[in-house]
Amino acid sequence: MCLAIPGKILKINQEKKTALVDFDGIKQEVVIALIQDPEIGKYVIIHAGYAIEQMNEQEALEAIDQWKEIADEQDLDLADVI
């Protein structure tokens, strides 16, 4: 099973092909080399530290809410899931 978590691009490092991504307050550096034309403010799906797909904001926010519900049901912090 693989998990893919949506996050919002905050900052891009073109030289390293990485971005700082915000997962509902949890910020992590991820590789964006697989994404065509990544932009600050856009949402991407992250798997194993790589951005694998861009998605629209509405879908991303709905998915984040679902992850929060899963974490709550399991008595976990969202950071434990990400």
MDAnalysis code that builds the backbone (N, CA, C; Angstrom):
import MDAnalysis as mda
import numpy as np

u = mda.Universe.empty(246, n_residues=82, atom_resindex=np.repeat(np.arange(82), 3), trajectory=True)
u.add_TopologyAttr("name", ["N", "CA", "C"] * 82)
u.add_TopologyAttr("resid", np.arange(1, 83))
u.add_TopologyAttr("resname", ["MET", "CYS", "LEU", "ALA", "ILE", "PRO", "GLY", "LYS", "ILE", "LEU", "LYS", "ILE", "ASN", "GLN", "GLU", "LYS", "LYS", "THR", "ALA", "LEU", "VAL", "ASP", "PHE", "ASP", "GLY", "ILE", "LYS", "GLN", "GLU", "VAL", "VAL", "ILE", "ALA", "LEU", "ILE", "GLN", "ASP", "PRO", "GLU", "ILE", "GLY", "LYS", "TYR", "VAL", "ILE", "ILE", "HIS", "ALA", "GLY", "TYR", "ALA", "ILE", "GLU", "GLN", "MET", "ASN", "GLU", "GLN", "GLU", "ALA", "LEU", "GLU", "ALA", "ILE", "ASP", "GLN", "TRP", "LYS", "GLU", "ILE", "ALA", "ASP", "GLU", "GLN", "ASP", "LEU", "ASP", "LEU", "ALA", "ASP", "VAL", "ILE"])
u.atoms.positions = np.array([
    [0.843, -1.174, 0.000],
    [0.000, 0.000, 0.000],
    [0.886, 1.233, 0.000],
    [0.501, 2.222, -0.769],
    [1.253, 3.477, -0.753],
    [0.309, 4.601, -0.337],
    [0.876, 5.575, 0.328],
    [0.121, 6.742, 0.752],
    [0.594, 7.933, -0.056],
    [-0.329, 8.747, -0.495],
    [0.006, 9.972, -1.207],
    [-0.732, 11.116, -0.516],
    [0.030, 12.059, -0.021],
    [-0.506, 13.143, 0.790],
    [-0.418, 14.450, 0.019],
    [-1.502, 15.246, -0.038],
    [-1.432, 16.538, -0.725],
    [-0.803, 17.608, 0.161],
    [-0.074, 18.503, -0.474],
    [0.520, 19.629, 0.227],
    [0.647, 20.817, -0.711],
    [0.829, 21.996, -0.115],
    [0.908, 23.247, -0.876],
    [2.364, 23.695, -0.986],
    [2.796, 24.022, -2.191],
    [4.160, 24.490, -2.427],
    [4.314, 25.901, -1.868],
    [5.296, 26.070, -0.971],
    [5.577, 27.374, -0.373],
    [6.784, 28.058, -0.995],
    [7.794, 27.270, -1.340],
    [9.048, 27.813, -1.854],
    [9.671, 26.774, -2.777],
    [10.295, 27.236, -3.856],
    [10.912, 26.327, -4.818],
    [12.404, 26.622, -4.921],
    [13.202, 25.549, -4.934],
    [14.637, 25.645, -5.185],
    [14.881, 24.990, -6.546],
    [14.930, 25.811, -7.590],
    [15.078, 25.295, -8.957],
    [16.388, 24.538, -9.135],
    [17.444, 25.005, -8.483],
    [18.756, 24.374, -8.627],
    [18.741, 22.927, -8.136],
    [18.110, 22.698, -6.988],
    [18.059, 21.355, -6.406],
    [16.838, 20.560, -6.848],
    [15.906, 21.222, -7.557],
    [14.634, 20.588, -7.964],
    [13.857, 20.110, -6.741],
    [13.802, 20.968, -5.716],
    [13.052, 20.664, -4.501],
    [12.110, 21.818, -4.189],
    [11.193, 21.541, -3.287],
    [10.269, 22.584, -2.840],
    [9.969, 22.373, -1.366],
    [9.709, 23.474, -0.676],
    [9.201, 23.417, 0.687],
    [7.689, 23.313, 0.553],
    [7.119, 22.254, 1.120],
    [5.693, 21.990, 0.974],
    [5.036, 21.983, 2.350],
    [3.862, 22.603, 2.425],
    [3.100, 22.689, 3.672],
    [1.970, 21.660, 3.648],
    [2.015, 20.755, 4.626],
    [0.969, 19.758, 4.812],
    [0.135, 20.189, 6.017],
    [-0.739, 21.154, 5.826],
    [-1.600, 21.642, 6.904],
    [-0.795, 22.018, 8.152],
    [0.263, 22.795, 7.949],
    [1.083, 23.271, 9.055],
    [2.374, 22.509, 9.266],
    [2.494, 21.357, 8.662],
    [3.720, 20.561, 8.747],
    [4.495, 20.811, 7.457],
    [5.705, 21.349, 7.587],
    [6.479, 21.719, 6.401],
    [7.634, 20.746, 6.185],
    [7.774, 20.316, 4.922],
    [8.848, 19.386, 4.565],
    [9.402, 19.739, 3.189],
    [10.661, 19.434, 2.998],
    [11.309, 19.590, 1.706],
    [11.035, 18.331, 0.880],
    [10.595, 18.506, -0.365],
    [10.301, 17.367, -1.231],
    [10.938, 17.588, -2.612],
    [11.134, 16.507, -3.326],
    [11.682, 16.572, -4.682],
    [10.544, 16.870, -5.657],
    [10.773, 17.827, -6.550],
    [9.738, 18.211, -7.523],
    [10.165, 17.916, -8.964],
    [11.213, 17.142, -9.136],
    [11.752, 16.857, -10.467],
    [10.753, 16.147, -11.383],
    [9.757, 15.463, -10.811],
    [8.793, 14.715, -11.619],
    [7.580, 15.545, -12.039],
    [7.495, 16.775, -11.552],
    [6.343, 17.646, -11.823],
    [6.708, 18.669, -12.888],
    [5.820, 18.805, -13.865],
    [6.037, 19.798, -14.910],
    [5.509, 21.155, -14.453],
    [6.332, 22.169, -14.511],
    [5.978, 23.548, -14.183],
    [5.373, 23.725, -12.788],
    [6.057, 23.279, -11.733],
    [5.536, 23.500, -10.383],
    [5.540, 24.996, -10.062],
    [4.551, 25.441, -9.295],
    [4.436, 26.855, -8.948],
    [4.140, 27.016, -7.462],
    [4.667, 28.080, -6.889],
    [4.353, 28.415, -5.506],
    [2.849, 28.634, -5.398],
    [2.258, 28.071, -4.348],
    [0.823, 28.213, -4.123],
    [-0.008, 27.071, -4.688],
    [0.598, 26.247, -5.539],
    [-0.113, 25.100, -6.117],
    [-0.008, 23.895, -5.185],
    [-0.952, 22.981, -5.326],
    [-0.964, 21.756, -4.521],
    [-0.411, 20.589, -5.319],
    [0.341, 19.749, -4.626],
    [0.902, 18.551, -5.238],
    [0.663, 17.365, -4.313],
    [0.642, 16.179, -4.898],
    [0.534, 14.951, -4.110],
    [1.953, 14.438, -3.907],
    [2.274, 14.102, -2.664],
    [3.616, 13.650, -2.308],
    [3.573, 12.181, -1.920],
    [4.517, 11.419, -2.465],
    [4.703, 10.021, -2.069],
    [6.193, 9.786, -1.898],
    [6.579, 9.282, -0.748],
    [7.979, 8.931, -0.456],
    [8.939, 10.084, -0.723],
    [8.487, 11.307, -0.435],
    [9.357, 12.470, -0.579],
    [9.408, 13.081, -1.963],
    [8.592, 12.562, -2.884],
    [8.548, 13.066, -4.257],
    [7.157, 13.600, -4.584],
    [7.105, 14.768, -5.201],
    [5.851, 15.268, -5.750],
    [5.568, 14.450, -7.002],
    [4.407, 13.795, -7.046],
    [4.120, 12.911, -8.173],
    [2.988, 13.414, -9.060],
    [2.245, 14.411, -8.574],
    [1.124, 14.917, -9.369],
    [0.667, 16.252, -8.800],
    [0.220, 17.138, -9.695],
    [-0.391, 18.380, -9.253],
    [-1.894, 18.170, -9.138],
    [-2.531, 18.904, -8.246],
    [-3.981, 18.782, -8.097],
    [-4.572, 20.150, -7.796],
    [-5.878, 20.281, -8.014],
    [-6.496, 21.581, -7.744],
    [-6.730, 21.752, -6.241],
    [-6.902, 22.985, -5.834],
    [-6.994, 23.325, -4.415],
    [-8.172, 22.649, -3.727],
    [-9.331, 22.621, -4.362],
    [-10.506, 22.017, -3.747],
    [-10.282, 20.543, -3.435],
    [-9.758, 19.799, -4.407],
    [-9.480, 18.377, -4.195],
    [-8.441, 18.188, -3.087],
    [-7.420, 19.039, -3.076],
    [-6.365, 18.936, -2.063],
    [-6.929, 19.168, -0.664],
    [-7.746, 20.203, -0.509],
    [-8.307, 20.508, 0.807],
    [-9.254, 19.407, 1.284],
    [-10.013, 18.829, 0.354],
    [-10.890, 17.707, 0.716],
    [-10.063, 16.505, 1.172],
    [-8.976, 16.227, 0.465],
    [-8.112, 15.102, 0.840],
    [-7.452, 15.339, 2.194],
    [-7.008, 16.572, 2.447],
    [-6.404, 16.902, 3.742],
    [-7.418, 16.687, 4.860],
    [-8.660, 17.104, 4.640],
    [-9.708, 16.888, 5.648],
    [-9.910, 15.397, 5.907],
    [-9.863, 14.592, 4.852],
    [-10.003, 13.143, 5.017],
    [-8.841, 12.569, 5.823],
    [-7.620, 13.040, 5.561],
    [-6.464, 12.575, 6.334],
    [-6.600, 12.968, 7.804],
    [-7.137, 14.173, 8.053],
    [-7.355, 14.603, 9.442],
    [-8.352, 13.686, 10.143],
    [-9.416, 13.326, 9.442],
    [-10.421, 12.418, 10.017],
    [-9.804, 11.057, 10.336],
    [-9.001, 10.533, 9.422],
    [-8.339, 9.249, 9.654],
    [-7.430, 9.339, 10.868],
    [-6.657, 10.408, 10.944],
    [-5.748, 10.584, 12.083],
    [-6.539, 10.675, 13.388],
    [-7.645, 11.432, 13.375],
    [-8.471, 11.564, 14.576],
    [-9.055, 10.224, 15.002],
    [-9.562, 9.463, 14.036],
    [-10.150, 8.153, 14.340],
    [-9.124, 7.197, 14.941],
    [-7.879, 7.344, 14.538],
    [-6.821, 6.471, 15.029],
    [-6.090, 7.069, 16.237],
    [-6.584, 8.222, 16.706],
    [-5.988, 8.936, 17.833],
    [-4.525, 9.277, 17.556],
    [-4.268, 9.757, 16.324],
    [-2.940, 10.157, 15.889],
    [-2.918, 11.632, 15.596],
    [-1.747, 12.200, 15.635],
    [-1.526, 13.558, 15.164],
    [-1.349, 13.463, 13.657],
    [-1.764, 14.473, 12.908],
    [-1.588, 14.451, 11.451],
    [-0.120, 14.236, 11.082],
    [0.804, 14.739, 11.891],
    [2.232, 14.559, 11.635],
    [2.621, 13.083, 11.669],
    [1.895, 12.259, 12.417],
    [2.178, 10.828, 12.471],
    [1.824, 10.142, 11.160],
    [0.865, 10.696, 10.449],
    [0.412, 10.109, 9.184],
    [1.320, 10.563, 8.043],
    [1.761, 11.800, 8.102],
    [2.609, 12.355, 7.042],
    [3.974, 11.880, 7.276],
])
